[in-house]
Amino acid sequence: MAASIRPRLISRLAVVTGGGSGIGRAVCQRLASEGASLVVADRSVESANQTLENLSRDHKGQEHMVAEVDVAFRSSVENLLNSIQRRYFQPPSVCVNAAGITQDEFLLKMEEEDFDKVVQVNLKGTFLITQAFSRAMVAAGAPKGSIVTVGSIVGKVGNVGQANYSASKAGVQGLTRTAAKELSRFGIRCNCVLPGFITTPMTDKVPEKVISRITSLVPLGRMGDPAEVADVCAFLASDDSLYITGSCIEVTGGLFMG
Ligand code: NAD
């Protein structure tokens, strides 16, 4: 974060799923640097702890925690919410859904289980987290709730080898817009970020040949950095976006525009 930017999230409590790696980790770092207390939630406690170790604590009252969660299971999501309420006596007012997986294969060869697995984490997981945390925000009467989901540009345009992933991410957009319509009367905003190709452990799996072909198509001429997605998430979490809900913001370096 540039030193001149004012911290916008002082005294806010934020939960970030998938906070142990890549985009989720960058979001945790950015929100903490803007003054929020962070719940770093991930299936991997070890990687969540690594994120926690480097979070800023420069602002008064900041208190971070790690929580294990598998977003694909309601009981696990409920345990996460309960552990947060026990610790902070309130639900988060910011919730970022960054947990996600890929299981790539050509449509003609894709196993049904691999379709189900990806949809269960990326789409159903986003539903379970969004539902549980928005219910808690409504019950607490907390104003200024902001829920951010992470879709993908491939949810709009498709991608070879990603029938499961692109379907799950298209679903995330529909879910976000519906949640935005239903939750606005409670003061809760819901928006989606659509990253393009961002350098993280997820894209480390993509063959070099494919990466250089994609990069050549990106108008800005490079892959994105997780911090550049986190910038947009922080904007959506903050009061700088108070009149924005139901939007899907592309963070793609211009890839597949228009
Ligand atoms: P990543 O693999 O680096 O991080 C994903 C994190 O999610 C990991 O820490 C993992 O442990 C966690 N996770 C996976 N399944 C989980 C589950 N069931 N419950 C809880 N945590 C779980 O990936 P990333 O690139 O940082 O991706 C973050 C999000 O951004 C994902 O939703 C991904 O689909 C999306 N995205 C990434 C890109 C990209 O180019 N990297 C592009 C578009 C969208």
py3Dmol code that shows the C-alpha trace and the ligand (Angstrom):
import py3Dmol

protein = """\
ATOM      1  CA  MET A   1       0.000   0.000   0.000  1.00  0.00           C
ATOM      2  CA  ALA A   2       1.299   3.466  -0.830  1.00  0.00           C
ATOM      3  CA  ALA A   3       2.275   5.326   2.332  1.00  0.00           C
ATOM      4  CA  SER A   4       0.015   8.252   1.427  1.00  0.00           C
ATOM      5  CA  ILE A   5      -3.198   6.180   1.411  1.00  0.00           C
ATOM      6  CA  ARG A   6      -5.281   6.672   4.542  1.00  0.00           C
ATOM      7  CA  PRO A   7      -6.227   3.502   6.401  1.00  0.00           C
ATOM      8  CA  ARG A   8      -9.899   2.873   5.610  1.00  0.00           C
ATOM      9  CA  LEU A   9     -10.684  -0.139   7.782  1.00  0.00           C
ATOM     10  CA  ILE A  10      -9.800   0.888  11.313  1.00  0.00           C
ATOM     11  CA  SER A  11     -11.892  -1.000  13.928  1.00  0.00           C
ATOM     12  CA  ARG A  12     -13.364  -3.309  11.278  1.00  0.00           C
ATOM     13  CA  LEU A  13     -13.315  -7.087  11.667  1.00  0.00           C
ATOM     14  CA  ALA A  14     -12.755  -9.046   8.445  1.00  0.00           C
ATOM     15  CA  VAL A  15     -12.793 -12.733   7.600  1.00  0.00           C
ATOM     16  CA  VAL A  16     -10.950 -13.977   4.517  1.00  0.00           C
ATOM     17  CA  THR A  17     -11.397 -17.564   3.353  1.00  0.00           C
ATOM     18  CA  GLY A  18      -8.464 -19.019   1.464  1.00  0.00           C
ATOM     19  CA  GLY A  19      -6.365 -16.600   3.516  1.00  0.00           C
ATOM     20  CA  GLY A  20      -3.456 -19.022   3.619  1.00  0.00           C
ATOM     21  CA  SER A  21      -2.225 -18.466   0.075  1.00  0.00           C
ATOM     22  CA  GLY A  22      -2.127 -16.339  -3.049  1.00  0.00           C
ATOM     23  CA  ILE A  23      -4.924 -13.815  -3.438  1.00  0.00           C
ATOM     24  CA  GLY A  24      -6.471 -14.548  -0.015  1.00  0.00           C
ATOM     25  CA  ARG A  25      -3.131 -13.943   1.707  1.00  0.00           C
ATOM     26  CA  ALA A  26      -2.642 -10.668  -0.174  1.00  0.00           C
ATOM     27  CA  VAL A  27      -6.158  -9.589   0.821  1.00  0.00           C
ATOM     28  CA  CYS A  28      -5.383 -10.329   4.497  1.00  0.00           C
ATOM     29  CA  GLN A  29      -2.202  -8.266   4.269  1.00  0.00           C
ATOM     30  CA  ARG A  30      -3.925  -5.350   2.575  1.00  0.00           C
ATOM     31  CA  LEU A  31      -6.946  -5.248   4.917  1.00  0.00           C
ATOM     32  CA  ALA A  32      -4.668  -5.483   7.976  1.00  0.00           C
ATOM     33  CA  SER A  33      -2.485  -2.675   6.635  1.00  0.00           C
ATOM     34  CA  GLU A  34      -5.650  -0.559   6.435  1.00  0.00           C
ATOM     35  CA  GLY A  35      -6.406  -1.185  10.109  1.00  0.00           C
ATOM     36  CA  ALA A  36      -8.767  -4.181  10.121  1.00  0.00           C
ATOM     37  CA  SER A  37      -8.534  -7.122  12.499  1.00  0.00           C
ATOM     38  CA  LEU A  38      -8.264 -10.267  10.419  1.00  0.00           C
ATOM     39  CA  VAL A  39      -9.607 -13.787  10.689  1.00  0.00           C
ATOM     40  CA  VAL A  40      -7.374 -15.798   8.369  1.00  0.00           C
ATOM     41  CA  ALA A  41      -9.551 -18.796   7.492  1.00  0.00           C
ATOM     42  CA  ASP A  42      -8.232 -21.693   5.460  1.00  0.00           C
ATOM     43  CA  ARG A  43      -8.382 -25.454   5.070  1.00  0.00           C
ATOM     44  CA  SER A  44      -4.663 -25.397   5.820  1.00  0.00           C
ATOM     45  CA  VAL A  45      -3.972 -24.046   9.321  1.00  0.00           C
ATOM     46  CA  GLU A  46      -0.262 -24.170   8.640  1.00  0.00           C
ATOM     47  CA  SER A  47      -0.439 -21.793   5.690  1.00  0.00           C
ATOM     48  CA  ALA A  48      -2.972 -19.585   7.493  1.00  0.00           C
ATOM     49  CA  ASN A  49      -0.467 -19.270  10.348  1.00  0.00           C
ATOM     50  CA  GLN A  50       2.210 -18.207   7.873  1.00  0.00           C
ATOM     51  CA  THR A  51      -0.116 -15.448   6.678  1.00  0.00           C
ATOM     52  CA  LEU A  52      -0.833 -14.403  10.268  1.00  0.00           C
ATOM     53  CA  GLU A  53       2.851 -14.051  11.133  1.00  0.00           C
ATOM     54  CA  ASN A  54       3.321 -11.233   8.627  1.00  0.00           C
ATOM     55  CA  LEU A  55       0.147  -9.245   9.206  1.00  0.00           C
ATOM     56  CA  SER A  56       0.469  -5.604  10.183  1.00  0.00           C
ATOM     57  CA  ARG A  57      -0.508  -4.706  13.746  1.00  0.00           C
ATOM     58  CA  ASP A  58       0.244  -1.007  13.455  1.00  0.00           C
ATOM     59  CA  HIS A  59      -3.223   0.197  14.362  1.00  0.00           C
ATOM     60  CA  LYS A  60      -4.682   0.355  17.857  1.00  0.00           C
ATOM     61  CA  GLY A  61      -6.882  -2.593  18.836  1.00  0.00           C
ATOM     62  CA  GLN A  62      -5.904  -4.833  15.942  1.00  0.00           C
ATOM     63  CA  GLU A  63      -6.209  -8.470  16.926  1.00  0.00           C
ATOM     64  CA  HIS A  64      -5.836 -11.192  14.309  1.00  0.00           C
ATOM     65  CA  MET A  65      -6.665 -14.903  14.498  1.00  0.00           C
ATOM     66  CA  VAL A  66      -6.367 -18.050  12.421  1.00  0.00           C
ATOM     67  CA  ALA A  67      -9.248 -20.462  11.926  1.00  0.00           C
ATOM     68  CA  GLU A  68      -9.493 -23.783  10.150  1.00  0.00           C
ATOM     69  CA  VAL A  69     -12.414 -24.097   7.771  1.00  0.00           C
ATOM     70  CA  ASP A  70     -13.500 -26.232   4.876  1.00  0.00           C
ATOM     71  CA  VAL A  71     -15.915 -23.918   3.101  1.00  0.00           C
ATOM     72  CA  ALA A  72     -17.560 -26.829   1.314  1.00  0.00           C
ATOM     73  CA  PHE A  73     -19.221 -28.064   4.524  1.00  0.00           C
ATOM     74  CA  ARG A  74     -21.928 -26.256   6.459  1.00  0.00           C
ATOM     75  CA  SER A  75     -20.818 -27.625   9.848  1.00  0.00           C
ATOM     76  CA  SER A  76     -17.283 -26.359   9.275  1.00  0.00           C
ATOM     77  CA  VAL A  77     -18.565 -22.922   8.246  1.00  0.00           C
ATOM     78  CA  GLU A  78     -20.766 -22.793  11.370  1.00  0.00           C
ATOM     79  CA  ASN A  79     -17.780 -23.714  13.551  1.00  0.00           C
ATOM     80  CA  LEU A  80     -15.808 -20.900  11.948  1.00  0.00           C
ATOM     81  CA  LEU A  81     -18.527 -18.350  12.659  1.00  0.00           C
ATOM     82  CA  ASN A  82     -18.929 -19.584  16.246  1.00  0.00           C
ATOM     83  CA  SER A  83     -15.205 -19.382  16.935  1.00  0.00           C
ATOM     84  CA  ILE A  84     -15.155 -15.789  15.645  1.00  0.00           C
ATOM     85  CA  GLN A  85     -18.173 -14.753  17.731  1.00  0.00           C
ATOM     86  CA  ARG A  86     -16.596 -16.312  20.835  1.00  0.00           C
ATOM     87  CA  ARG A  87     -13.371 -14.395  20.311  1.00  0.00           C
ATOM     88  CA  TYR A  88     -14.671 -10.984  19.187  1.00  0.00           C
ATOM     89  CA  PHE A  89     -18.283 -11.007  20.520  1.00  0.00           C
ATOM     90  CA  GLN A  90     -19.434  -9.827  17.076  1.00  0.00           C
ATOM     91  CA  PRO A  91     -19.473 -11.100  13.496  1.00  0.00           C
ATOM     92  CA  PRO A  92     -17.111  -9.646  10.911  1.00  0.00           C
ATOM     93  CA  SER A  93     -18.479  -6.721   8.904  1.00  0.00           C
ATOM     94  CA  VAL A  94     -16.194  -7.627   5.995  1.00  0.00           C
ATOM     95  CA  CYS A  95     -16.176 -11.075   4.428  1.00  0.00           C
ATOM     96  CA  VAL A  96     -13.947 -12.004   1.483  1.00  0.00           C
ATOM     97  CA  ASN A  97     -14.472 -15.385  -0.196  1.00  0.00           C
ATOM     98  CA  ALA A  98     -11.101 -16.283  -1.697  1.00  0.00           C
ATOM     99  CA  ALA A  99     -11.026 -20.058  -1.080  1.00  0.00           C
ATOM    100  CA  GLY A 100     -11.026 -21.903  -4.376  1.00  0.00           C
ATOM    101  CA  ILE A 101      -9.647 -24.869  -6.264  1.00  0.00           C
ATOM    102  CA  THR A 102      -9.086 -26.084  -9.802  1.00  0.00           C
ATOM    103  CA  GLN A 103      -9.262 -29.632 -11.130  1.00  0.00           C
ATOM    104  CA  ASP A 104      -8.626 -29.141 -14.839  1.00  0.00           C
ATOM    105  CA  GLU A 105      -9.493 -31.608 -17.578  1.00  0.00           C
ATOM    106  CA  PHE A 106     -11.012 -31.484 -21.042  1.00  0.00           C
ATOM    107  CA  LEU A 107     -14.799 -31.717 -21.022  1.00  0.00           C
ATOM    108  CA  LEU A 108     -14.748 -35.014 -22.912  1.00  0.00           C
ATOM    109  CA  LYS A 109     -12.581 -36.598 -20.203  1.00  0.00           C
ATOM    110  CA  MET A 110     -13.775 -34.863 -17.034  1.00  0.00           C
ATOM    111  CA  GLU A 111     -14.857 -37.145 -14.207  1.00  0.00           C
ATOM    112  CA  GLU A 112     -18.171 -36.322 -12.547  1.00  0.00           C
ATOM    113  CA  GLU A 113     -16.457 -36.229  -9.123  1.00  0.00           C
ATOM    114  CA  ASP A 114     -14.047 -33.565 -10.341  1.00  0.00           C
ATOM    115  CA  PHE A 115     -16.931 -31.448 -11.558  1.00  0.00           C
ATOM    116  CA  ASP A 116     -18.706 -31.849  -8.215  1.00  0.00           C
ATOM    117  CA  LYS A 117     -15.594 -31.159  -6.140  1.00  0.00           C
ATOM    118  CA  VAL A 118     -14.846 -27.840  -7.838  1.00  0.00           C
ATOM    119  CA  VAL A 119     -18.462 -26.677  -7.693  1.00  0.00           C
ATOM    120  CA  GLN A 120     -18.691 -27.726  -4.055  1.00  0.00           C
ATOM    121  CA  VAL A 121     -15.737 -25.600  -2.981  1.00  0.00           C
ATOM    122  CA  ASN A 122     -15.970 -22.620  -5.341  1.00  0.00           C
ATOM    123  CA  LEU A 123     -19.716 -22.149  -5.633  1.00  0.00           C
ATOM    124  CA  LYS A 124     -21.361 -23.963  -2.735  1.00  0.00           C
ATOM    125  CA  GLY A 125     -18.551 -22.825  -0.413  1.00  0.00           C
ATOM    126  CA  THR A 126     -19.165 -19.219  -1.405  1.00  0.00           C
ATOM    127  CA  PHE A 127     -22.895 -19.743  -0.821  1.00  0.00           C
ATOM    128  CA  LEU A 128     -22.366 -21.301   2.636  1.00  0.00           C
ATOM    129  CA  ILE A 129     -19.969 -18.571   3.776  1.00  0.00           C
ATOM    130  CA  THR A 130     -22.074 -15.756   2.338  1.00  0.00           C
ATOM    131  CA  GLN A 131     -25.256 -17.114   3.881  1.00  0.00           C
ATOM    132  CA  ALA A 132     -23.765 -17.785   7.337  1.00  0.00           C
ATOM    133  CA  PHE A 133     -21.934 -14.463   7.610  1.00  0.00           C
ATOM    134  CA  SER A 134     -24.728 -12.324   6.185  1.00  0.00           C
ATOM    135  CA  ARG A 135     -27.183 -13.970   8.619  1.00  0.00           C
ATOM    136  CA  ALA A 136     -24.838 -13.071  11.463  1.00  0.00           C
ATOM    137  CA  MET A 137     -24.439  -9.489  10.179  1.00  0.00           C
ATOM    138  CA  VAL A 138     -28.221  -9.105   9.955  1.00  0.00           C
ATOM    139  CA  ALA A 139     -28.702 -10.555  13.462  1.00  0.00           C
ATOM    140  CA  ALA A 140     -26.078  -8.178  14.877  1.00  0.00           C
ATOM    141  CA  GLY A 141     -27.666  -5.232  13.082  1.00  0.00           C
ATOM    142  CA  ALA A 142     -24.172  -4.292  11.936  1.00  0.00           C
ATOM    143  CA  PRO A 143     -24.251  -1.508   9.385  1.00  0.00           C
ATOM    144  CA  LYS A 144     -21.804  -1.325   6.487  1.00  0.00           C
ATOM    145  CA  GLY A 145     -21.489  -5.034   5.866  1.00  0.00           C
ATOM    146  CA  SER A 146     -19.420  -5.809   2.787  1.00  0.00           C
ATOM    147  CA  ILE A 147     -19.195  -9.228   1.213  1.00  0.00           C
ATOM    148  CA  VAL A 148     -16.685  -9.763  -1.569  1.00  0.00           C
ATOM    149  CA  THR A 149     -16.717 -12.881  -3.697  1.00  0.00           C
ATOM    150  CA  VAL A 150     -13.965 -14.026  -6.023  1.00  0.00           C
ATOM    151  CA  GLY A 151     -15.149 -15.156  -9.427  1.00  0.00           C
ATOM    152  CA  SER A 152     -12.905 -15.317 -12.472  1.00  0.00           C
ATOM    153  CA  ILE A 153     -12.809 -13.863 -15.935  1.00  0.00           C
ATOM    154  CA  VAL A 154     -13.147 -17.449 -17.212  1.00  0.00           C
ATOM    155  CA  GLY A 155     -16.623 -17.555 -15.644  1.00  0.00           C
ATOM    156  CA  LYS A 156     -17.558 -15.023 -18.330  1.00  0.00           C
ATOM    157  CA  VAL A 157     -15.607 -16.260 -21.313  1.00  0.00           C
ATOM    158  CA  GLY A 158     -14.916 -19.970 -20.590  1.00  0.00           C
ATOM    159  CA  ASN A 159     -11.513 -21.632 -20.758  1.00  0.00           C
ATOM    160  CA  VAL A 160     -10.278 -24.840 -22.331  1.00  0.00           C
ATOM    161  CA  GLY A 161      -9.922 -27.537 -19.658  1.00  0.00           C
ATOM    162  CA  GLN A 162     -12.040 -25.680 -17.103  1.00  0.00           C
ATOM    163  CA  ALA A 163     -15.684 -26.667 -17.649  1.00  0.00           C
ATOM    164  CA  ASN A 164     -16.074 -27.256 -13.897  1.00  0.00           C
ATOM    165  CA  TYR A 165     -14.152 -24.173 -12.802  1.00  0.00           C
ATOM    166  CA  SER A 166     -15.711 -21.743 -15.269  1.00  0.00           C
ATOM    167  CA  ALA A 167     -19.211 -23.025 -14.426  1.00  0.00           C
ATOM    168  CA  SER A 168     -18.521 -22.595 -10.703  1.00  0.00           C
ATOM    169  CA  LYS A 169     -17.227 -19.053 -11.218  1.00  0.00           C
ATOM    170  CA  ALA A 170     -20.157 -18.054 -13.445  1.00  0.00           C
ATOM    171  CA  GLY A 171     -22.356 -19.272 -10.602  1.00  0.00           C
ATOM    172  CA  VAL A 172     -20.485 -17.072  -8.145  1.00  0.00           C
ATOM    173  CA  GLN A 173     -21.446 -14.012 -10.202  1.00  0.00           C
ATOM    174  CA  GLY A 174     -25.149 -14.936 -10.175  1.00  0.00           C
ATOM    175  CA  LEU A 175     -24.999 -15.678  -6.457  1.00  0.00           C
ATOM    176  CA  THR A 176     -23.320 -12.342  -5.744  1.00  0.00           C
ATOM    177  CA  ARG A 177     -25.847 -10.303  -7.692  1.00  0.00           C
ATOM    178  CA  THR A 178     -28.765 -12.087  -6.023  1.00  0.00           C
ATOM    179  CA  ALA A 179     -27.220 -11.630  -2.579  1.00  0.00           C
ATOM    180  CA  ALA A 180     -26.696  -7.936  -3.391  1.00  0.00           C
ATOM    181  CA  LYS A 181     -30.388  -7.529  -4.241  1.00  0.00           C
ATOM    182  CA  GLU A 182     -31.608  -9.396  -1.150  1.00  0.00           C
ATOM    183  CA  LEU A 183     -29.188  -7.944   1.394  1.00  0.00           C
ATOM    184  CA  SER A 184     -29.144  -4.287   0.415  1.00  0.00           C
ATOM    185  CA  ARG A 185     -32.100  -3.546   2.698  1.00  0.00           C
ATOM    186  CA  PHE A 186     -29.950  -4.670   5.636  1.00  0.00           C
ATOM    187  CA  GLY A 187     -27.109  -2.345   4.633  1.00  0.00           C
ATOM    188  CA  ILE A 188     -24.972  -5.202   3.320  1.00  0.00           C
ATOM    189  CA  ARG A 189     -23.209  -4.785  -0.027  1.00  0.00           C
ATOM    190  CA  CYS A 190     -22.047  -7.738  -2.132  1.00  0.00           C
ATOM    191  CA  ASN A 191     -19.606  -7.473  -4.991  1.00  0.00           C
ATOM    192  CA  CYS A 192     -17.482  -9.827  -7.028  1.00  0.00           C
ATOM    193  CA  VAL A 193     -13.937  -9.461  -8.309  1.00  0.00           C
ATOM    194  CA  LEU A 194     -13.066 -11.264 -11.528  1.00  0.00           C
ATOM    195  CA  PRO A 195      -9.311 -11.838 -11.658  1.00  0.00           C
ATOM    196  CA  GLY A 196      -7.656 -12.725 -14.928  1.00  0.00           C
ATOM    197  CA  PHE A 197      -4.355 -14.589 -14.665  1.00  0.00           C
ATOM    198  CA  ILE A 198      -2.641 -13.837 -11.373  1.00  0.00           C
ATOM    199  CA  THR A 199       0.684 -15.254 -10.191  1.00  0.00           C
ATOM    200  CA  THR A 200      -0.174 -17.600  -7.286  1.00  0.00           C
ATOM    201  CA  PRO A 201       0.339 -21.276  -6.388  1.00  0.00           C
ATOM    202  CA  MET A 202      -2.883 -21.953  -8.348  1.00  0.00           C
ATOM    203  CA  THR A 203      -1.420 -20.691 -11.626  1.00  0.00           C
ATOM    204  CA  ASP A 204       2.027 -22.166 -10.855  1.00  0.00           C
ATOM    205  CA  LYS A 205       0.424 -25.447 -11.984  1.00  0.00           C
ATOM    206  CA  VAL A 206      -0.310 -24.076 -15.465  1.00  0.00           C
ATOM    207  CA  PRO A 207       2.296 -25.109 -18.067  1.00  0.00           C
ATOM    208  CA  GLU A 208       4.792 -22.373 -19.024  1.00  0.00           C
ATOM    209  CA  LYS A 209       3.714 -22.603 -22.679  1.00  0.00           C
ATOM    210  CA  VAL A 210       0.107 -21.795 -21.772  1.00  0.00           C
ATOM    211  CA  ILE A 211       1.173 -18.923 -19.498  1.00  0.00           C
ATOM    212  CA  SER A 212       3.241 -17.260 -22.209  1.00  0.00           C
ATOM    213  CA  ARG A 213       0.373 -17.614 -24.702  1.00  0.00           C
ATOM    214  CA  ILE A 214      -2.062 -16.024 -22.252  1.00  0.00           C
ATOM    215  CA  THR A 215       0.375 -13.277 -21.285  1.00  0.00           C
ATOM    216  CA  SER A 216       0.774 -12.350 -24.950  1.00  0.00           C
ATOM    217  CA  LEU A 217      -2.990 -11.706 -25.056  1.00  0.00           C
ATOM    218  CA  VAL A 218      -3.020  -9.422 -22.000  1.00  0.00           C
ATOM    219  CA  PRO A 219      -3.029  -5.765 -23.100  1.00  0.00           C
ATOM    220  CA  LEU A 220      -0.944  -4.817 -20.049  1.00  0.00           C
ATOM    221  CA  GLY A 221       1.481  -7.542 -21.144  1.00  0.00           C
ATOM    222  CA  ARG A 222       1.923  -9.480 -17.910  1.00  0.00           C
ATOM    223  CA  MET A 223       0.245 -11.656 -15.291  1.00  0.00           C
ATOM    224  CA  GLY A 224      -1.312  -9.854 -12.349  1.00  0.00           C
ATOM    225  CA  ASP A 225       0.036  -9.705  -8.828  1.00  0.00           C
ATOM    226  CA  PRO A 226      -2.181 -10.914  -5.931  1.00  0.00           C
ATOM    227  CA  ALA A 227      -1.738  -7.489  -4.322  1.00  0.00           C
ATOM    228  CA  GLU A 228      -3.451  -5.927  -7.352  1.00  0.00           C
ATOM    229  CA  VAL A 229      -6.549  -8.043  -6.691  1.00  0.00           C
ATOM    230  CA  ALA A 230      -6.295  -7.194  -2.988  1.00  0.00           C
ATOM    231  CA  ASP A 231      -6.352  -3.470  -3.868  1.00  0.00           C
ATOM    232  CA  VAL A 232      -9.808  -3.909  -5.396  1.00  0.00           C
ATOM    233  CA  CYS A 233     -11.049  -6.071  -2.514  1.00  0.00           C
ATOM    234  CA  ALA A 234      -9.948  -3.391  -0.031  1.00  0.00           C
ATOM    235  CA  PHE A 235     -11.780  -0.747  -2.056  1.00  0.00           C
ATOM    236  CA  LEU A 236     -14.947  -2.889  -2.056  1.00  0.00           C
ATOM    237  CA  ALA A 237     -14.627  -3.539   1.679  1.00  0.00           C
ATOM    238  CA  SER A 238     -14.223   0.151   2.460  1.00  0.00           C
ATOM    239  CA  ASP A 239     -16.512   3.164   2.572  1.00  0.00           C
ATOM    240  CA  ASP A 240     -14.954   4.316  -0.688  1.00  0.00           C
ATOM    241  CA  SER A 241     -17.408   1.989  -2.442  1.00  0.00           C
ATOM    242  CA  LEU A 242     -20.586   2.733  -0.452  1.00  0.00           C
ATOM    243  CA  TYR A 243     -22.733   3.135  -3.598  1.00  0.00           C
ATOM    244  CA  ILE A 244     -21.448  -0.036  -5.270  1.00  0.00           C
ATOM    245  CA  THR A 245     -23.274  -3.326  -4.906  1.00  0.00           C
ATOM    246  CA  GLY A 246     -23.950  -6.227  -7.256  1.00  0.00           C
ATOM    247  CA  SER A 247     -20.976  -5.301  -9.396  1.00  0.00           C
ATOM    248  CA  CYS A 248     -18.422  -7.654 -10.918  1.00  0.00           C
ATOM    249  CA  ILE A 249     -15.077  -5.919 -11.341  1.00  0.00           C
ATOM    250  CA  GLU A 250     -12.542  -7.347 -13.789  1.00  0.00           C
ATOM    251  CA  VAL A 251      -8.917  -7.328 -12.613  1.00  0.00           C
ATOM    252  CA  THR A 252      -7.367  -8.762 -15.744  1.00  0.00           C
ATOM    253  CA  GLY A 253      -4.876  -6.310 -17.226  1.00  0.00           C
ATOM    254  CA  GLY A 254      -7.462  -5.865 -19.977  1.00  0.00           C
ATOM    255  CA  LEU A 255      -7.656  -9.534 -20.992  1.00  0.00           C
ATOM    256  CA  PHE A 256     -10.933 -10.399 -22.784  1.00  0.00           C
ATOM    257  CA  MET A 257     -12.312  -6.880 -22.435  1.00  0.00           C
ATOM    258  CA  GLY A 258     -15.480  -6.087 -24.358  1.00  0.00           C
TER     259      GLY A 258
END
"""
ligand_1 = """\
44
NAD
P -4.273 -20.538 -4.113
O -4.314 -21.977 -4.450
O -2.976 -19.845 -3.999
O -5.082 -20.278 -2.747
C -6.305 -20.886 -2.477
C -6.445 -21.058 -0.991
O -7.741 -21.602 -0.747
C -5.430 -22.041 -0.386
O -4.847 -21.475 0.772
C -6.266 -23.259 -0.044
O -5.795 -23.980 1.094
C -7.621 -22.622 0.225
N -8.718 -23.572 0.063
C -8.926 -24.423 -0.976
N -10.028 -25.154 -0.756
C -10.530 -24.739 0.427
C -11.657 -25.117 1.184
N -12.488 -26.087 0.777
N -11.900 -24.484 2.356
C -11.055 -23.512 2.791
N -9.967 -23.128 2.134
C -9.709 -23.742 0.960
O -5.192 -19.835 -5.213
P -5.366 -18.304 -5.630
O -4.857 -18.176 -6.992
O -4.910 -17.411 -4.566
O -6.950 -18.254 -5.731
C -7.765 -17.531 -4.817
C -9.133 -17.342 -5.446
O -8.971 -16.571 -6.636
C -9.785 -18.651 -5.886
O -11.166 -18.570 -5.671
C -9.485 -18.718 -7.366
O -10.422 -19.488 -8.039
C -9.579 -17.257 -7.715
N -8.910 -16.888 -8.956
C -7.565 -17.029 -9.101
C -6.982 -16.670 -10.305
C -5.505 -16.777 -10.537
O -5.073 -16.508 -11.671
N -4.699 -17.150 -9.550
C -7.772 -16.169 -11.346
C -9.129 -16.037 -11.160
C -9.704 -16.390 -9.954
"""
view = py3Dmol.view(width=600, height=400)
view.addModel(protein, "pdb")
view.setStyle({"model": 0}, {"cartoon": {"style": "trace"}})
view.addModel(ligand_1, "xyz")
view.setStyle({"model": 1}, {"stick": {}})
view.zoomTo()
view.show()
